[in-house]
Amino acid sequence: MSEKKSASRKRAPSALAPFHPIVRTWFRETLGTPSDPQRLGWPAIARGEHTLILAPTGTGKTLSAFLWELDALIKDGAKGPLANGVHALYISPLKALGNDVQRNLERPLAELKERFEKTDEPFPEIRVAVRTGDTPTRERARMLRKSPHILITTPESLHILLTSTKGRGMFSALRVVIIDEIHALAGGKRGSHLALTLERLEHLLGRSPQRIGLSATQRPLDEIARFLGGCEPRRGEEDAPEFRPVTIVDCGLVKQIETSVRSPVPDLGHVGGTIWTSVAPLVLDRIRGARTTLVFVNNRAQAERMAGRVNALAEEEIAQPYHGSLSRERRLMLEQRLKAGELRALMTTSSLELGIDIGSVDLVIQLQSPKRVAAGLQRVGRAGHTLGAVSRGLLVPTFRDDGMEILAIADAMKQGDVEPTRVVQNPLDVLSQVLVAAASVDDWQADDLFALVRRSYPYHRLPRAAFDETLAMLAGKYPADVAASLDAKIVWDRMTGVVAAGRASRMAAVISGGTIPDRGLYAVTLPDRTRLGELDEEFVHETRIGDVFQLGSSTWRVGAIEHDRVIVTPAPGSPARMPFWHGEYGARSAHLTERVGELRRTLDAARDRAALDALMQRYDADEATVVSLVQYVHEQRAVTGIVPDERTLLLEQFRDDTGSVRIVLHAPFGGRVNAPWGMALAQRAREMVGRLGDMPNGEEGIDVQVQTTDDGIMLRLPPLKSAAPVAALLGLSPAEAERRVLDEVGTTSLFGARFRMNAARALLLARGNPRRRMPLWLQRLKSLDLLEAVRQFPSFPILVETYRDVLQDAFDMPALAKVLGEIESGHIAIRSVETEIPSPFAASLQFGFVMDWMYGDDVPRAERRAAMLSLDRALLQGISGEAVPEDATLAAVEEVLATRRGTAPGRRARTADELAILLDRAGDLTVDELRARVATAEEGVRGDPAGELLTTGRAIAVPIPTSEGPQWRVILTENYRRYVAAFGVEAMATVRRGVALGEASAAAAVPEVLRHATLTRGAARREILWRYLTLAGAVSVADIRARYDIATGKLVARLEEWERAQRLV
């Protein structure tokens, strides 16, 4: 347990006594009496203790952290000039929140300066600056010369500063680190990354600056305190961790809130068309009844649509959409307009969920369930965002299960019953990135680096074996002939234990640093490059020049599509498409399961008017919502005989219109439990149906489809000749479920998507260069190459991490194990029923499948290729020996290979950067082969990519020895030394360069550093040969020798070795 010091609630009238008299007077005259977080937090902060403050929104948490440091700066400045360095570091999860904090600091500083000047007391220059990804280069350079005393930044920008030589010098005077909205970081990989960054900061300073954590919604406090404080240094690897002491100031979670639930229609079960035409009038009415309103929705497209509907209904601009895909300038303009009263409402996503000050908001409207209690509290807390004000929130359900969830969440909000935060433990992808970053600026002993990592709470139990394996991966343990992206990022001398920087390691850590995955967003700009917002890559791929779409309640016509941006012009009044953004669906936490079950039982028991009134009063819900839900539950009981809840599950089966068998397990445990459960059940069902031989007409290939929601699992079996073997699905033990999920999950699209994100975080997949990002589709192809290459290495760290990521973060396997254990023990019962048609709950499940867990985290269509790989390998296995493959099989193989080569339509390179990646993948290409990989004008080619590579010297032609004599082929100049190693200096002495491919000596065309072989002859030939075979398809030994002059005996031996290793068939 971490040491926990309780802060007394006894009123301390002298809370302001330690402050400078002028600061004290300013506070009393401007703000009045200190709030609880200020009164209870200042003593701990004054003692220099690490401090965690929990308090509701609008209670002055941020000022409680800052005012003590401001006072200290004023007092120090009176004695002499302040040191040119950062004294206070404020870390925010959102860039917008950082800008807001800067504005809120500048006002008290200006007022205090005025008061000091009136009394002729010295007031020092206190510089405040924001440093994020949006900060212009000129301002960043100015900060390095003249450091701010208070630096406001994000975890990613702090990582970059600590990975740059000049940036590291800013922190010599650092005294305190303030982490705002700490709950938004602690539960994810950004938190793991930040924890390591803070330990790097401590190592740089040689001391421990004070840490202050702030949040309005965090539980359990002990866990968050351990995350904030980290661990003391340990003498030995086996020593138990000693957590740094953290003082917890608990002011409670809930301020005074008033939530109500209102249905937009008389009956949620009979909408009659789209419900959104009924939602808009309700929202407009409430907006007009308040001065300023925030309307929260759960995705960006919904924000755009609702703003358009409300404005059309109002016949004036009364609301605007606000979300992360709008430009920073537009978001800032919308905030200012709302503050000034020029705009009545914003339709927003979670972008405004955290503590951004947007002025006086009277009302918050939440359309559909916020999915999490913490999110509901944060959102409703935006209203009445001042001390003592009441936060008013209206929650609007759009279907019956949504209404059920909203009532459960609203009840939990009133009691402050938020979901517990679980700190991610030992993410190896984040570890990889930070190891590269640390080694890029300092030489380390591996033991010291391991000790630093284990001082952070997310890694306090990291095994040394996992650390060493990760370090070995980065140092080139896995050869580049497995995958080119596995080139060494660092140098690890096992003899001395020294870990040092590899080539371009600092550049990789800076360019590809951070943990936020690349979602493949395209910038939307005007012709003058004014940024308007962002679009999803897949939406852009479906867009053509001349198309019109809506963004920010305005319509825009596409004028050009470049490699990373869409250039538009205004198109007012034109019919417009609505953009979409993938990956925006969440899942309900298992934490709410008991509340959902209790609500179902209460609704089931409601039989008279008094019971309805009691429900309406408890949940502050209108009659339409309550009656709709009561009828819903009663209809379910009428059809199935019971109402499923967390104590009694229901297994329902029926046949759909096609004769297929549908089995629905009604289980309200949330998507993170139901998704892996459904995966295990589907695998079991496939085996059972296969054993029974129950397919009609002797069909082969058992297709059991599974879909899951927060409230259940649906299996779709093929048309069976007899009754479905429902009973055999019931005896699933926790151990069997875990085994089946492990067997199944590695072939899913979810696994492929998570592997790509993890490999990118680990710096194994470059995101491009500082000027041009790599398109997401190319990242996906490179990720698939890497995933297939490393499957043969069970201990490959990022493969291990992806399993951990899926099983612990995407899924909630402990909660599933608990459920299955309670089913085994009889604490949870399962009833089975067969129906003619789907029951009301089952019909709603089908409606609710918009949240598909296999693709909820990423763009689905391209990631499905991860699952296709097993099919591709099966096809390739048929091409061996004397068997002649069918034309269809060859065509299928060629289609896959064309995609991997970059010769398929839509996969060809549009720019020189994209072409360089395809050339690197192939190794060497003739000029015709190279140009076959260049996109057409219709595909959006820009300029002459092949010519650009040759003109700039990034590519040259070399004479490759073949069985028929030398053949000139193009290679990347950086790969020249590989060919020198493979074929000798003399063979490679003359090259061709430029568009005209004029001959030149290698000494003139290739930089000195790239001319000398670094591989052995055998290793270089092995790497060249493997790159060719991965893209060639079915080839003979003669085909290979026509490509490379390798002795037949050695070639056959190499092919047989790879065949035995199952790398080749």
Secondary structure as UniProt FT lines:
FT   STRAND          4..6
FT   TURN            13..18
FT   HELIX           21..30
FT   HELIX           36..46
FT   TURN            47..48
FT   STRAND          50..54
FT   TURN            57..58
FT   HELIX           61..79
FT   STRAND          88..91
FT   HELIX           95..118
FT   TURN            119..120
FT   STRAND          128..131
FT   TURN            133..134
FT   HELIX           137..145
FT   STRAND          150..153
FT   HELIX           155..162
FT   HELIX           165..168
FT   HELIX           169..171
FT   TURN            172..173
FT   STRAND          176..179
FT   HELIX           183..186
FT   HELIX           189..205
FT   STRAND          210..215
FT   HELIX           221..229
FT   TURN            237..238
FT   STRAND          246..250
FT   STRAND          257..261
FT   TURN            268..269
FT   HELIX           276..288
FT   STRAND          293..296
FT   HELIX           300..314
FT   STRAND          319..322
FT   TURN            324..325
FT   HELIX           328..339
FT   TURN            340..341
FT   STRAND          345..348
FT   HELIX           350..352
FT   STRAND          363..367
FT   HELIX           373..380
FT   TURN            381..384
FT   TURN            387..388
FT   STRAND          391..396
FT   HELIX           400..415
FT   HELIX           428..441
FT   STRAND          444..445
FT   HELIX           446..454
FT   HELIX           457..459
FT   TURN            460..461
FT   HELIX           464..474
FT   TURN            475..476
FT   TURN            480..482
FT   HELIX           484..486
FT   STRAND          490..493
FT   TURN            494..497
FT   STRAND          498..501
FT   TURN            503..504
FT   HELIX           505..511
FT   STRAND          521..525
FT   TURN            527..528
FT   STRAND          531..536
FT   HELIX           537..541
FT   TURN            545..546
FT   STRAND          548..551
FT   TURN            552..553
FT   STRAND          554..561
FT   STRAND          565..570
FT   TURN            572..573
FT   HELIX           590..592
FT   HELIX           593..605
FT   HELIX           609..619
FT   HELIX           623..640
FT   STRAND          648..655
FT   TURN            657..658
FT   STRAND          661..666
FT   HELIX           671..692
FT   HELIX           696..698
FT   STRAND          705..709
FT   TURN            710..711
FT   STRAND          712..717
FT   HELIX           726..729
FT   HELIX           734..745
FT   TURN            746..747
FT   HELIX           749..761
FT   TURN            762..763
FT   HELIX           776..790
FT   TURN            791..792
FT   TURN            794..795
FT   HELIX           797..804
FT   HELIX           805..810
FT   HELIX           813..825
FT   STRAND          829..834
FT   HELIX           840..847
FT   TURN            848..850
FT   TURN            853..857
FT   HELIX           860..863
FT   HELIX           865..877
FT   TURN            881..882
FT   HELIX           887..901
FT   TURN            905..907
FT   HELIX           912..922
FT   HELIX           927..931
FT   TURN            932..933
FT   TURN            937..940
FT   HELIX           945..951
FT   TURN            952..953
FT   STRAND          955..960
FT   TURN            963..964
FT   STRAND          967..972
FT   HELIX           973..975
FT   HELIX           976..983
FT   TURN            985..988
FT   STRAND          990..993
FT   TURN            994..997
FT   STRAND          998..1001
FT   HELIX           1002..1005
FT   HELIX           1008..1010
FT   HELIX           1017..1032
FT   HELIX           1037..1043
FT   HELIX           1048..1060
FT   TURN            1061..1062
//
